[in-house]
Amino acid sequence: MRYNSLMGLDQAPTQEGFKPWRVEIPSATDKKLFASIDLKNPSKRVGEELPASVYIEDEGRNVLLDFGTLLNPPVSFIVDYDHQYNYELRTVMVSSSIKSPRELLIVLHEMGHIKVYDEDTDLKTQVEQFPFGTPVPPGLPDPVLTMERRVWAQAIQWAREMKKTSGVDLFKLFQNNDELMGWLRMAGLRTYESRGVVEGTGTFTKDAQVEAFLRAAKDSLGDEVKSGIDILRKSETETGKKMLPDF
């Protein structure tokens, strides 16, 4: 199966259209560090897909951390239209239009889905039974929201481990923890919290941090946040429930 068919698209990004991504990222030491996404083997494709590598390297281009090895067995990466994952194929799709180094946390998030499913097959079964957009039986905690919270927690845990092992400090991409919490929710978690709000079984978390983040970043929101805003505004129209703070 073509990976990008999961996205409802007919064509995968082309090798010719892909531009390797390398950006300096904050370091916990005085060393210069870079995050890189490049084609793993530019002369080959996996079917119609572009195999890629996601890694941290130093100024001399020495690889300090290959993201794929954070999982055992390792995951592979391909370039696609959005950050996604495929559990059965142990593959993470990395957006061909990645812009902000903050999106590395989203890549870790997608990897986290695979780790959580490796460790909790019961949760995987529940998520498949009650996917986002379908009612959850009374008394059953929303399995999708449970999964998303665990996956974000795993992404943050990996970020902490990376700071210790390779010196990369993704937390410095944010002014403080409140900004991280606001961004994290608008990059995806708040969308999944919305089901409980609509059904009257849950509430939004970290509302003050979300509002402060949106107000402060109003004129410089990344695509990952704009996408979350669009989804929540559509939900407001459809349900009549308030999904976003005023900003």
N, C-alpha and C positions, 0 to 999 in steps of 0.2 A: 504493500500500500504506500502511496506517495504521502510523505509527511505533511506536505502543504494541503493535502485534501482535507486534513483535520480542520483547516481554516476556511474551507469552502472556496479555495482558489484553484485555478486551472494550471498555473505555471509557477515553478519554483524560481527564486532569485538566480540569476545567471552568474557564472564565474566572472564574466567580463564586467558585470555591473557591481560586483562586490569590491568594496574598498577596505583593506585591512585597517583595523582600528587600534590605535596605540595612544594612550593618554597618561600623563603623569598623575599619580594619585598620592594622597597624603601618606607620610611615613611616620612610624613611631620612633625612628632614629634620624640621624642626619644623612642617611643614604637616600639617593633619588630612586624612586620606584615607579614602575609603569605597569598598567594593565593593558594586555594585548588580546585581540581576537583576530585570528588569521586562518587562512585555509590550511587544513592539516596536510593535505597533499594536493597542491594546485593542479597536478596533471591528471588526477583521478576524480571520479564522482561515485557516489553510492547510489546506483540507479539514476534518478534525476536530481539528487540532492548534493549539497556542498558540505563535505565533512570539514569541521573546523576545530581549532584549539582555543581554549580560554586559559590564560595564564598570567602570572605576575613575574616580571623580570626586572633586573637592575639596569643601571645605565649602560653597562657593557653587554646587554642583551643575554645575560645568563638567567635561565629560567629558575626562579625560586619556588614556584608553586604552580602545578598544573591542577586546575579546578576539578578535572575529572577524577583525580585520585582522592578527593575528599570522601568518596564513596567506595565501598568494597563489596562486590566488584565495581570497578570504575564505570562511570557513565561516559557516553560519547556525546559530541555536539555536532549540530549542523546549523547552517545559516538558513533562516526562514524569515517570514514577514513579521513575526511577533515572538515574544518570549513564551514558550510553551514547553510541555514535556510529553513523552510517551513512555508509560511505565513498562509496557510489554517489551519494547525495544531498548529500554534503558538509555534513552536518548533525550537530550535537552535541546530545544530549538532556541537559537539566539537571534534576536532581531537584526536584520541586515541594516536597519536604520538607527542602531543604538547611538545615542548622543551623549548622555550624561554618565559619568562614572558611578552615580547613584544606582544606575540600572544593574550594576554588578550584584547588588543586593537582591534584585529581582531574579537574576540568573541563579543565585544561591537559593532563593525561594523555590524556583522550579525544580532544582536538584533536591530540595527538601521533600517535595512530594514523593519522589522515588524512595528516599530513605524512610519516610513515615510509612509508606505502603509496605516496604520490606519488613518493618518491625510490627505492623499492626494490620493483619489481613482482615480482621473483623471490621475495623473502621473502613477499609477499602470496600468491603462488601456493602456496608451501610451507605457509603457515598454513591455507589453504583445503584443502589435501590432508591435513594432519595436525592437525586442530583439537584443542583440549584435551580429553583423555579418550580419545584414540585412540593406539595404540602408534606410536612413532617408529622407523623402520628403524635397525638398528645402524650406527653410524658417522655418522649425520646429527644434527647439533646440533638440539635441540628448537627448532623454528621459532617456536612460540608464546612460549616463554621468551625467546628472542632478541628477538622483537618487543617483549615487555613491558619488558625491560631498556632497550631503545633508546627506547621511548616515555617511560618515567620519566626517562631522561636528558634527553630533549627537554623535558619539563615543567620540570625543574630549570634547564635552560639558559634557557628563556623567563622563569622567575622571576628569574634573574640579570639578564637584559636589562631586565625591567620595573623592577627596582630602579634601574638606571641611567637609564632613559628617563622613567619616571613617578614615581619616588621611593617606590613601594610596596615594602615589605620583607616578603615572605611568610616569609622564614626566621626572623623574629622571633616567629613563631607557635610556635616550638619553642625549648626552653631551650638546645639545642646541636645540633651535627650528629649526634651519636649518637641523640638523641631523634628527629630527622627520619628517620634511617635505619631505626630501629625502627618508627616509624609507617608509613613508606612500604611496608615489607614486609607489615605487618599490614593495610594498606589494600588489598592486592591482590597484590603480587609474590610473597609466600611461598606463596600458593595455587598459583601457576604453577610455582614451584620444586618443589612436592610431587610432580609427575609423575616427575621425575628421581630423587627419593628412593624412590618406590615401585618404579620400574623398576631401581634400582641403578646409574643412570648419572649421578647428580648429588647434590649436597648443599645444605642450606640455607645461606644466607649471612648474615653479621652476627647470628649467634645471640645473642651477648652483648648486643648493642644491643636486639634484640627482647625478650629476657628482662627487661632493665632497664626498657624502656619499659612492658611489660605490668605489671610489679610497681609502678612508680611511678604508673601511670594506672589501676590496677585498679578503682577506684571511680568513675572518670569517663571511661570509654571511650566514644568516639563511635560512632554507628551504623555508620559505614564500617568500623570495627575489629571491632565485634561481629559483623558479617556475615562477615568473614574468619575469625574464631574459630569460628563455627558451621560453616563449610565445612570447616575443617581438623579439627574434632572429628568430623564425620561421616566424613571420610576415615580418621581413626584407627580408628573402629569398623569400617569396611569393609575396611581393609587390614591392621590390626594394627601399623601403623608409627606411631612417635611423631612427631607433627606440630607439637606445641606444647611450649615449655618449661614447667616448673612455675612458677606464679605465684599 
